[in-house]
Amino acid sequence: MKKTLIILISSILCILFATLGVYASSNVDNEKYIPKVITTDNGYKMIFDSELARIARRMSSDSYGIAIDSNVQDISKTFQEEGFEDIRQSHLFDEPFMGAFSNNFLVGVKTFEVDGVQKHVLAIAFRGTQVKDGFDYADLFTDASILGLNGFHSGFYAAALKAYDTLYDMEFPSLKNEDGSIMTFSDYLAHSGVVGSDYSILVTGHSLGGAV
């Protein structure tokens, strides 16, 4: 009897949590992912959404959980709650020093519909300088490399280039090209580069990650 009662209660809880999960994901406000142009008091135009800014901050915070043996599902809670798919983390430190930092980011994509039109968002979230258990020397090297390079801070520039290389051929199975092939990051860039495109990119990061 006791065992039957435990099984019954467990089943009810599983159904309840599953229902709450579906309810939560179905109530995500996707409107915040649509660029909104506002005019400031001095006449300048800018794109801003306070809710999107909050989500971006949470995403960059998530990326701090990256470690060689970490489960990406444990560190991408915001991505999951917001309905993103194909979530993955970049591989950690496959190169020493400059460029190593850029292997510390989370990426994912989501598709939703607004007024009958399909919209897509690709989000990339970079962590800041790692200070857990002491400073990460690769991060410090990137931070400290301040000599100019093509007009940019050389450390941030090198990390950004490495991040681009890491992303370039990354595939997103949930997105398909017109010919039915799996869309890569480079494919997505081509789609997002069209005026009025329904493919947008959200890049966020804290501190060093924001610079990159």
FIBANU-400930 format. One line per 5 residues: their letters; for each residue x, y, z of N, C-alpha, C, CB. Coordinates in steps of 0.05 Angstrom, whole numbers. Atoms other than C-alpha are relative to their C-alpha. Glycine has a CB too. Example, Ala and Ser with C-alpha at 12.3 -4.5 7.8 and 13.67 -1.06 7.14 Angstrom:
2
as) 18,-24,0,246,-90,156,18,24,0,-20,1,25 ~ -16,-24,-1,273,-21,143,-15,22,14,9,9,-29
***
This chain:
212
mkktl) 17,-24,0,0,0,0,17,25,0,-19,0,24 ~ -17,-23,-2,55,48,19,15,5,-27,21,-4,23 ~ -14,-2,25,93,33,-45,-18,11,-22,12,-28,-9 ~ 20,-9,19,30,43,-87,-6,30,3,-26,-16,3 ~ 6,-28,-6,17,110,-53,23,18,-9,-5,4,30
iilis) -24,-16,9,89,134,-67,0,2,-30,26,-14,10 ~ 1,0,29,82,114,-140,-21,19,-10,-5,-28,-12 ~ 22,-17,8,15,150,-145,7,30,3,-25,-6,16 ~ -8,-28,-6,42,214,-113,21,9,-20,10,3,29 ~ -21,-7,19,104,212,-158,-11,5,-27,21,-23,-1
silci) 12,-4,26,61,205,-220,-14,27,-2,-19,-23,-6 ~ 14,-26,0,18,264,-200,19,23,-1,-17,2,26 ~ -20,-21,1,79,307,-187,13,3,-27,22,-6,22 ~ -12,-1,27,110,288,-254,-19,14,-20,6,-28,-10 ~ 20,-13,18,45,308,-290,-2,29,6,-27,-14,3
lfatl) 2,-28,-8,41,372,-250,24,17,-10,-2,2,30 ~ -24,-14,8,113,392,-265,1,3,-31,26,-14,9 ~ 0,0,29,106,374,-339,-20,21,-10,-8,-27,-11 ~ 21,-19,8,42,416,-343,10,29,5,-26,-4,16 ~ -11,-26,-7,76,475,-308,21,8,-20,11,1,28
gvyas) -21,-5,19,135,469,-356,-12,9,-26,17,-24,-3 ~ 13,-7,25,90,471,-417,-13,28,3,-21,-21,-8 ~ 13,-25,-4,51,529,-387,20,23,0,-15,0,27 ~ -21,-21,-1,115,568,-373,11,7,-28,22,-8,19 ~ -12,-4,26,144,558,-442,-20,13,-20,10,-26,-12
snvdn) 20,-11,18,78,576,-476,-7,29,7,-25,-17,1 ~ 6,-27,-8,75,641,-438,24,19,-2,-10,1,28 ~ -23,-18,5,142,669,-461,-9,23,-18,24,-16,-13 ~ 7,-23,16,134,739,-487,20,3,-23,-1,26,17 ~ -19,-1,23,166,733,-556,2,27,-13,-8,-20,-20
ekyip) -1,-27,11,150,805,-573,25,15,7,-25,16,10 ~ -24,-13,-8,212,826,-536,23,-5,-18,7,-7,29 ~ -22,7,18,255,792,-588,-2,15,-27,0,-29,-5 ~ 4,-16,24,228,838,-643,12,27,4,-30,1,-9 ~ -13,-27,-4,273,900,-650,-20,23,1,20,5,-22
kvitt) 18,-23,-3,237,962,-626,16,26,-1,-16,-2,27 ~ -14,-25,4,260,1030,-649,-14,22,16,2,8,-30 ~ 12,-22,-15,248,1086,-600,17,26,-5,0,-7,31 ~ -14,-26,4,266,1160,-605,4,13,27,-17,19,-19 ~ -7,-12,-25,302,1192,-547,-7,30,0,30,-3,6
dngyk) 8,-28,-3,289,1263,-521,17,18,-19,4,9,28 ~ -17,-17,17,348,1290,-562,-2,-7,-30,29,-2,9 ~ 5,6,28,321,1260,-626,14,-24,-12,7,23,-16 ~ -14,24,10,367,1199,-632,-18,-24,1,26,-5,17 ~ 16,25,0,337,1132,-650,17,-23,10,-11,-5,-29
mifds) -14,23,-11,356,1069,-614,-19,-23,3,14,7,26 ~ 16,24,-5,332,998,-605,4,-9,29,8,-23,-20 ~ -2,8,-28,316,979,-534,-26,-12,10,7,24,18 ~ 22,13,-13,271,933,-494,10,-8,27,-12,-24,-17 ~ -10,5,-27,279,930,-419,-1,-30,7,-16,16,21
elari) 3,28,-6,254,858,-415,22,-16,-15,-28,-11,-8 ~ -21,14,15,303,836,-470,27,5,13,0,10,-29 ~ -25,-6,-14,359,871,-432,3,-18,24,1,30,8 ~ -1,17,-24,341,831,-370,6,-29,-7,-27,1,15 ~ -5,27,9,340,766,-408,29,-3,-9,-19,-8,-24
arrms) -28,0,10,407,783,-441,19,-2,24,6,25,-16 ~ -17,1,-24,437,794,-372,0,-28,12,-9,21,21 ~ 2,27,-11,411,727,-348,15,-20,-17,-29,-9,2 ~ -14,19,18,440,692,-409,30,2,4,-7,7,-30 ~ -29,-3,-4,509,721,-398,8,-11,28,9,30,-2
sdsyg) -5,11,-26,504,700,-325,0,-31,-2,-22,9,20 ~ 1,29,4,486,629,-347,27,-10,-10,-22,-8,-20 ~ -24,10,13,550,624,-387,23,-3,20,9,19,-22 ~ -21,3,-20,592,628,-324,2,-29,10,-5,18,24 ~ 0,27,-10,574,556,-309,16,-19,-17,-28,-10,2
iaids) -14,18,19,615,529,-367,25,-12,12,7,15,-26 ~ -24,14,-9,667,477,-348,2,-24,-19,-2,-9,30 ~ -6,22,19,699,419,-386,-20,-23,4,28,-10,4 ~ 18,23,-5,654,367,-352,-28,8,7,12,-16,23 ~ 27,-9,-7,591,409,-344,-20,-9,-20,-1,30,3
nvqdi) 22,7,18,524,390,-373,-13,26,-10,-21,-19,14 ~ 10,-26,11,501,445,-420,-29,5,9,1,0,-30 ~ 28,-3,-9,429,432,-397,-1,12,28,-15,-26,-1 ~ 0,-10,-28,449,451,-326,8,30,1,19,-16,17 ~ -9,-27,-1,478,518,-346,-14,19,-20,30,1,-5
sktfq) 13,-16,20,430,543,-399,-30,3,7,3,-13,-28 ~ 28,-1,-10,367,551,-357,-16,22,-14,-1,4,30 ~ 14,-22,13,349,619,-387,-7,-7,-29,17,25,1 ~ 5,9,28,356,592,-458,-24,-19,-1,25,-13,-12 ~ 21,20,0,311,534,-441,-27,12,7,7,-23,19
eegfe) 25,-12,-8,259,575,-405,-12,18,-22,4,17,25 ~ 9,-17,21,256,622,-464,-7,-14,-26,21,21,-6 ~ 8,16,23,243,565,-513,21,-2,-22,-23,12,-12 ~ -21,3,20,311,563,-548,6,-30,-5,26,14,9 ~ -8,27,7,334,500,-584,29,-1,-9,-19,-11,-23
dirqs) -28,4,9,400,470,-608,20,15,18,3,10,-29 ~ -18,-14,-20,432,498,-544,26,-16,3,-15,4,27 ~ -25,13,-5,505,483,-537,20,20,11,11,-13,-26 ~ -22,-16,-9,568,509,-505,24,-4,-18,7,-6,30 ~ -24,3,16,633,521,-541,19,-17,16,13,27,-8
hlfde) -19,17,-14,690,474,-525,20,19,15,16,-18,-20 ~ -15,-17,-18,734,500,-469,31,-2,-5,-6,-8,29 ~ -29,-2,1,806,523,-479,14,-20,-18,11,-3,28 ~ -15,18,18,828,485,-540,25,14,-11,-18,-9,-24 ~ -24,-15,6,881,539,-549,9,15,24,-4,19,-25
pfmga) -9,-15,-23,925,572,-497,-1,30,-4,28,-9,8 ~ -2,-30,0,924,646,-480,-19,13,-19,28,8,-7 ~ 18,-16,16,896,693,-533,-18,-18,-16,16,18,-18 ~ 20,15,15,832,667,-563,-12,-22,17,13,-13,-24 ~ 11,21,-17,822,616,-507,-27,8,12,20,-8,22
fsnnf) 24,-9,-13,770,659,-473,-25,-3,-17,3,30,7 ~ 23,0,18,725,660,-534,-14,-27,-2,7,9,-27 ~ 13,26,0,711,586,-525,-18,-3,24,21,-22,0 ~ 17,0,-23,669,604,-465,-26,15,-5,14,11,25 ~ 25,-13,5,600,620,-491,-22,-21,-5,2,19,-24
lvgvk) 24,17,6,530,591,-498,-13,11,-25,-19,-1,24 ~ 14,-9,25,491,593,-563,-25,-17,-4,19,-2,-25 ~ 24,15,5,421,573,-583,-18,16,-19,-16,-5,26 ~ 18,-13,19,365,589,-632,-29,-5,8,5,-9,-29 ~ 28,4,-5,290,598,-627,-16,11,-23,-9,13,26
tfevd) 18,-8,21,233,604,-676,-28,5,12,-1,-21,-23 ~ 27,-6,-10,165,636,-662,-15,15,-21,1,16,27 ~ 17,-13,20,107,666,-699,-13,25,11,-21,-20,-10 ~ 13,-25,-7,81,737,-696,-17,9,-23,20,22,9 ~ 18,-8,21,20,757,-736,3,-17,-25,4,30,-7
gvqkh) -2,18,23,28,696,-780,27,-1,-14,-20,7,-20 ~ -26,-1,12,101,711,-795,20,-14,18,9,29,-6 ~ -21,14,-16,158,665,-772,24,17,5,8,-26,-14 ~ -23,-16,-8,213,700,-734,21,-20,12,-8,22,21 ~ -22,17,-11,281,671,-714,19,18,15,14,-15,-23
vlaia) -20,-14,-16,331,692,-661,23,-20,6,-12,11,27 ~ -24,15,-7,402,666,-653,14,16,23,19,-4,-25 ~ -11,-14,-23,430,683,-584,28,-11,7,-18,-2,24 ~ -27,8,-9,504,682,-563,5,15,26,21,7,-23 ~ -5,-13,-26,522,695,-491,29,-7,10,-21,-10,21
frgtq) -28,3,-9,595,706,-470,2,5,30,19,18,-15 ~ -6,-5,-28,619,700,-398,21,22,2,8,-25,15 ~ -21,-19,-6,664,752,-366,25,-14,10,-9,21,20 ~ -25,11,-11,733,743,-336,-7,-20,23,19,22,11 ~ 5,21,-20,733,678,-295,16,5,25,6,-28,-12
vkdgf) -14,-5,-25,750,691,-222,-4,-23,20,-8,26,12 ~ 5,22,-18,726,626,-191,26,-15,5,-22,-19,-11 ~ -24,15,-8,782,590,-153,25,15,-10,-1,-28,-10 ~ -23,-15,10,830,646,-173,-5,9,-28,25,-16,3 ~ 4,-10,27,836,685,-237,9,-20,-21,16,26,-4
dyadl) -8,17,23,840,648,-303,21,16,-15,-24,-7,-18 ~ -23,-14,12,908,666,-333,-5,6,-29,25,-15,4 ~ 6,-5,28,882,660,-404,-17,25,-2,-14,-24,-13 ~ 17,-24,0,829,712,-388,16,25,6,-23,-3,22 ~ -17,-23,-7,880,758,-355,17,8,-24,17,-6,24
ftdas) -16,-6,23,924,752,-416,-16,15,-22,12,-26,-12 ~ 17,-13,19,866,771,-461,-7,28,9,-26,-16,-4 ~ 7,-27,-11,846,829,-415,24,19,-3,-7,-3,29 ~ -23,-17,-2,917,855,-411,13,7,-27,21,-13,17 ~ -12,-4,26,934,852,-485,-13,25,-13,-4,-24,-19
ilgln) 13,-25,7,919,926,-498,13,14,-24,1,18,23 ~ -12,-13,24,964,940,-558,-20,1,-22,25,-15,-9 ~ 20,-3,22,923,966,-616,5,-20,-22,2,28,-11 ~ -1,18,23,907,918,-672,-23,8,-19,-3,-30,9 ~ 20,-9,19,871,947,-732,-20,19,13,-15,-23,-13
gfhsg) 17,-19,-14,844,1001,-686,-16,-12,23,-19,11,-20 ~ 14,13,-22,818,950,-635,19,-8,22,-16,-24,-10 ~ -15,12,-22,841,926,-567,8,-28,-10,-17,-1,27 ~ -9,24,13,884,867,-590,-11,-26,13,30,-1,0 ~ 10,23,-14,861,818,-536,-29,-6,-6,3,3,30
fyaaa) 28,3,6,787,829,-547,-4,-8,-30,-16,25,6 ~ 2,5,29,797,829,-623,7,-29,-6,18,19,-15 ~ -9,27,4,834,763,-622,-21,-20,10,27,-6,13 ~ 20,18,-11,781,731,-578,-25,0,-17,-7,9,29 ~ 24,-2,17,725,757,-623,5,-16,-26,-6,29,-7
lkayd) -6,15,25,759,728,-685,-1,-30,6,28,7,-10 ~ 0,28,-7,768,661,-649,-29,-9,3,16,-6,26 ~ 29,7,-4,694,662,-629,-14,-4,-28,-14,21,16 ~ 12,1,27,675,675,-702,8,-26,-14,8,25,-16 ~ -9,25,12,717,617,-726,-14,-24,12,31,-3,4
tlydm) 13,22,-14,686,571,-673,-29,-2,-9,2,4,30 ~ 28,0,7,616,592,-693,-5,-6,-30,-12,26,6 ~ 5,-1,29,624,594,-769,-14,-25,-11,26,4,-14 ~ 12,25,11,608,521,-786,-19,-14,19,21,-19,-8 ~ 18,12,-19,565,508,-725,-28,-4,-12,-2,17,26
efpsl) 26,7,12,500,473,-745,-23,3,20,1,-28,-12 ~ 24,-3,-17,430,486,-719,-23,-17,-13,-9,30,3 ~ 18,19,12,387,424,-736,-30,10,-1,1,-25,14 ~ 28,-9,0,322,460,-718,-6,20,-22,-7,12,28 ~ 4,-19,22,333,510,-775,9,-13,-26,16,26,6
knedg) -6,12,26,332,490,-848,3,22,-21,-21,-21,-8 ~ -2,-18,23,355,525,-911,-22,-7,-20,28,-3,-14 ~ 21,4,20,310,530,-972,2,-27,-13,1,21,-21 ~ -4,26,12,340,466,-1000,-3,-24,19,27,-2,-13 ~ 4,21,-20,325,428,-936,24,-8,16,-10,-24,-13
simtf) -24,6,-15,397,426,-911,0,14,27,25,8,-17 ~ -1,-12,-26,413,442,-839,15,27,-2,15,-19,20 ~ -12,-26,0,428,515,-828,24,2,18,-21,21,8 ~ -24,-5,-16,497,534,-804,0,30,9,26,-6,-16 ~ -2,-27,-9,518,598,-769,5,19,-24,22,3,21
sdyla) -5,-16,24,545,625,-835,-25,4,-17,23,-12,-16 ~ 26,-2,15,478,610,-869,-18,20,14,-14,-28,-1 ~ 17,-18,-15,443,647,-813,8,29,-4,0,-7,30 ~ -11,-27,5,488,707,-822,-10,11,-27,30,1,1 ~ 9,-8,27,469,709,-896,-29,8,1,5,-22,-20
hsgvv) 29,-6,-2,395,708,-879,-5,26,16,-15,-23,14 ~ 5,-23,-18,401,761,-824,11,26,-13,14,-4,26 ~ -11,-24,12,440,808,-870,-18,13,-20,25,-8,-14 ~ 19,-12,19,379,821,-914,-17,21,14,-18,-23,-12 ~ 17,-21,-11,341,885,-901,-28,-10,5,-1,25,-19
gsdys) 26,10,-6,276,870,-865,-2,-29,7,-19,7,-22 ~ -1,29,-5,299,800,-849,-15,-8,26,29,-9,2 ~ 13,11,-24,261,757,-798,20,-17,15,-25,-17,-8 ~ -21,14,-14,328,728,-775,16,21,15,18,-17,-20 ~ -15,-20,-16,358,768,-718,21,-14,17,-19,17,17
ilvtg) -22,10,-17,420,759,-674,2,16,25,27,0,-15 ~ -3,-12,-26,425,773,-600,27,-8,11,-24,-8,19 ~ -26,5,-11,496,779,-573,2,14,27,24,9,-19 ~ -2,-12,-26,507,790,-499,24,-11,15,-26,-4,16 ~ -22,9,-16,562,784,-448,7,19,22,25,-5,-18
hslgg) -7,-16,-23,589,809,-382,29,7,-1,-7,-14,26 ~ -28,-9,-2,653,850,-376,16,-7,-24,12,-12,26 ~ -16,9,22,705,816,-419,-17,-11,-22,21,-21,9 ~ 19,11,19,648,780,-453,-15,21,-16,-19,-19,13 ~ 13,-22,13,614,845,-468,18,13,-21,-10,20,20
av) -20,-12,18,677,872,-500,3,-17,-25,27,3,14 ~ -3,19,23,684,810,-544,-25,2,-18,4,-29,10
***
